[in-house]
Amino acid sequence: MTEKVVGMVLVRPAPIQGMQPFMSDLAQGIEAAFAGHDTSLLIQLVSDPAEEQRLWRRWADERSVDAIIMTDHHEGDPRVGLAAELPIPVVLLGGDSPSLPLSHVFVDNAEGARAAARTFADLGHRHLARVGGPRNLLHTQARDEAFHRVADELGLTVVLGYGDFSERSGGDAVRALLERPVPPTAILFDNDLMAVGGIAVAAELGRRVPADLAVIAWDDTANARLSTPPLSVVAIDVFELGSTLGAATLDALAGAEPRVYTVPAPTVRLAEST
């Protein structure tokens, strides 16, 4: 049997080239699903979205990959239309509509954000903040809306900051948030690296975690567990998520019709950062 290759492109600006802990755990789960199926994962890092689309076309034209995994779904994403044009299947991590013309693995980002907001409220916090990833990402928007809605229902204030998932951007966002006239006492971060950067800047500004600032970060990674202090997390089994994504890709390679795959809803697991 000829080995099949599945390509996955990660768009990372030059200053932050590299795989984040989330993507590393996700890739391990994908490869675990591929084990025993003569299928391997090829990961390519590029610096801008246009380069990703050119690479998709070249891969398809040269038949150098047999399928593509798409991540970082965003508003008006041209890759959805491009996927329909390619002669090879594309499987999406994310997506919130059953009408999408490609198989996708749905993650309930809204429920994770709601759970985090309720947790902060239960811990007595009234001034909350979120440090999200890029605003055009659909999962960032889903988390923003859900977090805000619960806060409004509970009479809490919310301010928003954004970063690019890097440690530095998390620190920059926290500096701006803590210099506000009424600073937040609890922050939800969209990944562990931004949380680590934010905690470092909070310490520079004299805020102790968790005594002065409670922190919850998205995703249960080794980085979150090894942080100082260990991070409370919106927990989703990233390895299992990768395994589901890998299984969806194997189905697509076998000619299955597009469908929605699901994983358990995220939950909050508390550690020392709260």
N, C-alpha and C positions, 0 to 999 in steps of 0.2 A: 504494500500500500504506500502511495506517495504521501510524504508528510505535508500537511497543510500549515500555512502560516497566517496568523491573524495580526494585523497591524493596529497600533494605537498611537496616536500623535498627541503629545502634550505641548500646549503653547505656553512657553515660559519666557518672559522678557530676559534679555541678556544678563542684567544684574542678578537675577535669581534663578539662573539655569540650575536644574537639578530636580530630583524627585522628592516630594514631600513625604513624610511618614505615611499619610493616608494612601497616597498612590503606590507606595512600596508594599503596604499590606494588601491593597486591592490587587496588585499584580500577582502577588503570591497566591491569592485565592483563585484568580483566573487560571494560573498555571496548574494549580491543583486539580481544577476541573478538566483541564486539557490532558492531564496525565493518563496514559493508556489509550489515547485517541489519535496518536500520531499527529498531534497539533501543537504548534509552538507559538509563543507571543513575541512579537517584534515591537519594541517601544522606540519612538523617535521623538526627540525634543526639537522644537522649532521656536523662533522668536516672535512670529506674528501670525494671525489667523489666515492671511492670504497665502502664506507659505504652507500652512496645513492643507488648504484646499488644493494647491498645486501638487502637493505630495500625494494626496488621495488620488487625483487624476492619473498621476504617473504610475502609482502602484497598480491601479486598475488597468491602464493601457498596457503595461508591461506584464501584467498578471504575476507580479512579484509577491502579492498577498492574495489570499482567498476570501478574506472578510476583513472588515474594519470595525473597531470599537470606537464609539464617539463619546466624548465627555464634555463637561462644561457647556451644557445647553444654554443658549441665551436668547434674548428677544430677537425676533425676526431672523433667526439663525439660517443663513443661506445653505448650511450643510445638509439640512433636511431635504431641500430640493435637489441638491447635488447627489445625495444618497439615492434618490429615486432614479437618477440618470445612470448610475454606475452599474456595470454588469456583475458586480459582486455584492453580497449582502452587507448591510451596515446595522449594527446593534448599538443602541443608545443607553448609556447610564444616566438615568433621570427621565424627564418628561412627565407630563401630568394629564395627557389626553389620550384616551383609547383610540382616537381617530388618527393618531400619528401613523404614517405609512411605513413604519419600521418597528421591529421589536424593540421594546425598551424595559428596563428594570426600574420600577417605580419605588422611590423612597419617600416616606411621608415626612417631609421636612417641616411642614406646618405643625404636626403633632409634637415633634421634638422641640420646636420653639415655644409652643404653648406649655409644655411640661417644664421647661426652664423658667418661664415667667412665673408659673404657679409656685415653683420651688423657691424662687427668690422671695415671693410674697409670704410664703409660709415661714421663711427665715426672718421675716420682719422688715424687709427692705421696701422702701417706698420710692426711691429714685434709681431707676434702672437705665442701662445703656446696652447697646449692641454694637459690636465691631464686626461688620460683615465683610464678605469678599466683594469683588467687583459688582457694582449695582446692576449691570445688565444681565447677570446670571439669573436664570429663573429660580434656582433654589435660594439665592440670596433674597429675592423678592418675596418668595413664599414665606421664608422665615421672618422677614421684616414685618409683613402684614399680620401674621399670626401672633407674633410677640407683642406688637402694638395693640392688637384687638384684646388680648387677655389683660394687658396692662390697663387699657381703658375701662374694661369691665370691672377691674378691681380698684380703680381710682389711683393708679400709680403713674408716675411720670416716666417718659422714655425719651432718650436722645440717641441718635444714630451716628456712627462713624463707619468708615470703610477703609479697607486695605487691599493688598494684592496677595494675601495669604503668607507674606514673608514676615519674619520676626520684626524687622525694622518697621514695617508698615503698622504692625500692631502697637509698637511702642509710640509711634507718631500719633496714632489715633487716641491712645490713652492720655498722652500729654495734653492734647486739645480738650478731651473730655474732663479731665481733672482740673483744668484751669477755668472751667465754667463757673459762673457765680454760685450755682447750686450743683456741685459735682455729683455724679452717681456714686452709690455705695455698692453696686453690684453690676457686673458686666458679663454679657454672654458673647463669646468669641466664635467666629465661624471655623476656626481650626486651632490646633494646639500651638503651632509656631507663633501665630499672632498673640496668643495668650501668654506665652513665655516672654515675648518682647514687651507686652503690656505690663506684666508683673515687674519686670526689671525697671521700667520707667516709673511705675508707681513707687517702687522702693526709693528711687532717686528723689522723688517728690515727697518722701516721708510717709507714704501710705503703706501700712502693713497688710499683708494678705494672710488670713482672712479678717483680721481684727478691724481694719478700716475699709477693706474692699473685698467683696466676695467675687469669685471668678468661676465661671463654668465655660468649658470649651467643647466644641463639637468634635466628636469621634474618639473612640476608645483605642488609642494607639499606645505603643510602648513609650513614645515621647511624652505623652500625657501622664503615664504612670511614673516616669522617672523624673518629672519636673520637680522643682523645689519651690513651693510645696507640691505634692502630687495633686493633679487637677481633677476637680469634679467634672464630669463629662456628660454630654448628651450621647448616650451610648448606643452605637450600632455596631454589630460585629462586622468589621470591614473585610476581614478574610472571608466570611460567609457571603457578604455582598459580592466580593470578587468571584466566589464560586458560582453564585447564581448568574452573574454576568457571563462567566465562562460557559455555563450550561446553556444559556440563551443563545450564545454564539454558535455552539455546537449544533443546536437545533436549526439555526439559520443556515449553517453549512450543509445540513442534511436536507434542506429544501422546505422547511416548515414555513407556514404562513406567519406574517407578523402578528405578535400578540404581546400582551402586557404581563410581565413577571413581577412578583412582589416579594418583599422581605419584611420581617417583623418591624413594627413601628418603633422608632427610637424611644428610649426611656432615659431618665436622669439617674446617674449613679454618683452619690456624694463621696468626696474625699476631703483632704485637708484644705483645699483652696476655698471652701465655703465654711 
